[in-house]
Amino acid sequence: MLLLTGATGLVGSRVLRRLTAARIPVRCLVRDPRRLGPERVRVQIALGDLADPPSFRNALRGVTTVVHLAAAIRDQPRGSIEELNGIATWRMVQAAEAAGVRRFVFFSALGASAHDRTRFLRAKALAEEAVVASDLEHVVVAPSIIYAPGDVFMTLLSRMAAIAPVVPVSGSGRAEYQPIWADDVADCVMALLRDDAAPPPARNRYELGGPETLTYTQITELLLRAAGRPRRLVHVPTPIVSRALRASEAILKSKAPATWDEAELMEVSLLTARGVADAQLLGVEPSPMRAVLKLDDGPAC
Ligand SMILES: NC(=O)c1ccc[n+]([C@@H]2O[C@H](COP(=O)([O-])OP(=O)(O)OC[C@H]3O[C@@H](n4cnc5c(N)ncnc54)[C@H](OP(=O)(O)O)[C@@H]3O)[C@@H](O)[C@H]2O)c1
């Protein structure tokens, strides 16, 4: 049995479709099974929450492989970014060891560091430490920014562009990424899982990036073009963004359309010197963003 967390997310939903198509027995740790869509009838469901580590024990019963994708880039009513990413992963690792799990695949992020300016990347660094220090056969996957046509970010941009002639960008927009398509990432996960009985993968850290290096501004422009709503971007100084988003969070709570923690992440470059090499090691040739978004080959800006 394989336990998949984050099965309702951008990457997890694609991994889940591939797992069920390959008839691999899957259990999903989910907060709300309805969010699994039609796949929910093809999997075992373990109701659980990153904010409720005791729920992990039941989810891990009889499990040999864990793919831990669930994560949160904003605080939730039941847990902070640090609790949901750092402490929850540590508790998941402990529960996996106790349950006799053999293989643990953990999704971190490029740039995860105990010294990063963002709470999320500091929490991911803590989580990575817990995974690496465990007795489990483990793989840490560290991706750059992951996208797909119609994903949450593209939808948010498209909605903003629908009501305004300009779209605000937090800060300089100069942070750099190697955007990788969620389907390519899901293919990498499947390659990591191939043949459950095989010895551990040759490496235990894979850094996943796409074939291009693009700034946050360029990515935003491409997504707006792909949504059919090209707009002029207006760079808003980060102190103003921070104050505005913190005020909107104070009023709207978890319904806030964006948070300062999310905006701050867009100030941090997520790059790997390995480029597409690790994806290629897994037999995946990451697609360029323009091809995935079905844009012509014109310049990004
Ligand atoms: N997307 C990127 O650009 C990017 C970049 C670097 C690293 N990563 C990492 O890659 C992994 C997959 O990312 P993704 O983009 O697929 O994430 P995503 O689309 O944001 O999905 C997050 C998943 O985590 C689940 N989740 C959130 N809070 C939870 C909680 N309290 N309890 C249980 N489940 C919870 C969500 O379930 P609900 O349906 O219940 O909300 C959802 O399935 C994550 O670990 C992420 O940190 C992503």
PDBQT file of the ligand as one rigid body, heavy atoms in Angstrom, charges set to zero:
ROOT
HETATM    1  N1  LIG A 401       3.772  24.485  -6.561  1.00  0.00    +0.000 N 
HETATM    2  C1  LIG A 401       5.032  24.921  -6.503  1.00  0.00    +0.000 C 
HETATM    3  O1  LIG A 401       5.423  25.876  -7.207  1.00  0.00    +0.000 OA
HETATM    4  C2  LIG A 401       6.011  24.247  -5.581  1.00  0.00    +0.000 A 
HETATM    5  C3  LIG A 401       7.347  24.713  -5.547  1.00  0.00    +0.000 A 
HETATM    6  C4  LIG A 401       8.249  24.093  -4.690  1.00  0.00    +0.000 A 
HETATM    7  C5  LIG A 401       7.856  23.029  -3.900  1.00  0.00    +0.000 A 
HETATM    8  N2  LIG A 401       6.544  22.597  -3.948  1.00  0.00    +0.000 N 
HETATM    9  C6  LIG A 401       6.156  21.477  -3.088  1.00  0.00    +0.000 C 
HETATM   10  O2  LIG A 401       5.652  20.431  -3.893  1.00  0.00    +0.000 OA
HETATM   11  C7  LIG A 401       4.594  19.748  -3.196  1.00  0.00    +0.000 C 
HETATM   12  C8  LIG A 401       3.346  19.706  -4.052  1.00  0.00    +0.000 C 
HETATM   13  O3  LIG A 401       2.988  21.041  -4.346  1.00  0.00    +0.000 OA
HETATM   14  P1  LIG A 401       1.601  21.412  -5.000  1.00  0.00    +0.000 P 
HETATM   15  O4  LIG A 401       1.817  22.661  -5.803  1.00  0.00    +0.000 OA
HETATM   16  O5  LIG A 401       0.991  20.216  -5.637  1.00  0.00    +0.000 OA
HETATM   17  O6  LIG A 401       0.752  21.809  -3.708  1.00  0.00    +0.000 OA
HETATM   18  P2  LIG A 401      -0.770  22.338  -3.684  1.00  0.00    +0.000 P 
HETATM   19  O7  LIG A 401      -1.385  22.314  -5.027  1.00  0.00    +0.000 OA
HETATM   20  O8  LIG A 401      -0.733  23.631  -2.922  1.00  0.00    +0.000 OA
HETATM   21  O9  LIG A 401      -1.503  21.239  -2.807  1.00  0.00    +0.000 OA
HETATM   22  C9  LIG A 401      -1.287  21.173  -1.439  1.00  0.00    +0.000 C 
HETATM   23  C10 LIG A 401      -1.873  19.863  -0.964  1.00  0.00    +0.000 C 
HETATM   24  O10 LIG A 401      -1.663  19.795   0.446  1.00  0.00    +0.000 OA
HETATM   25  C11 LIG A 401      -2.911  19.529   1.054  1.00  0.00    +0.000 C 
HETATM   26  N3  LIG A 401      -2.983  20.160   2.364  1.00  0.00    +0.000 N 
HETATM   27  C12 LIG A 401      -2.854  21.469   2.667  1.00  0.00    +0.000 A 
HETATM   28  N4  LIG A 401      -3.044  21.659   3.979  1.00  0.00    +0.000 NA
HETATM   29  C13 LIG A 401      -3.312  20.448   4.505  1.00  0.00    +0.000 A 
HETATM   30  C14 LIG A 401      -3.603  19.993   5.809  1.00  0.00    +0.000 A 
HETATM   31  N5  LIG A 401      -3.666  20.844   6.838  1.00  0.00    +0.000 N 
HETATM   32  N6  LIG A 401      -3.810  18.679   5.994  1.00  0.00    +0.000 NA
HETATM   33  C15 LIG A 401      -3.757  17.806   4.963  1.00  0.00    +0.000 A 
HETATM   34  N7  LIG A 401      -3.490  18.171   3.699  1.00  0.00    +0.000 NA
HETATM   35  C16 LIG A 401      -3.269  19.481   3.479  1.00  0.00    +0.000 A 
HETATM   36  C17 LIG A 401      -3.949  20.139   0.137  1.00  0.00    +0.000 C 
HETATM   37  O11 LIG A 401      -5.195  19.527   0.417  1.00  0.00    +0.000 OA
HETATM   38  P3  LIG A 401      -6.609  20.303   0.458  1.00  0.00    +0.000 P 
HETATM   39  O12 LIG A 401      -7.294  19.912  -0.815  1.00  0.00    +0.000 OA
HETATM   40  O13 LIG A 401      -7.285  19.761   1.672  1.00  0.00    +0.000 OA
HETATM   41  O14 LIG A 401      -6.317  21.775   0.553  1.00  0.00    +0.000 OA
HETATM   42  C18 LIG A 401      -3.381  19.761  -1.211  1.00  0.00    +0.000 C 
HETATM   43  O15 LIG A 401      -3.701  18.447  -1.546  1.00  0.00    +0.000 OA
HETATM   44  C19 LIG A 401       4.389  20.501  -1.887  1.00  0.00    +0.000 C 
HETATM   45  O16 LIG A 401       5.085  19.859  -0.858  1.00  0.00    +0.000 OA
HETATM   46  C20 LIG A 401       5.012  21.850  -2.169  1.00  0.00    +0.000 C 
HETATM   47  O17 LIG A 401       5.478  22.501  -1.005  1.00  0.00    +0.000 OA
HETATM   48  C21 LIG A 401       5.622  23.181  -4.774  1.00  0.00    +0.000 A 
ENDROOT
TORSDOF 0
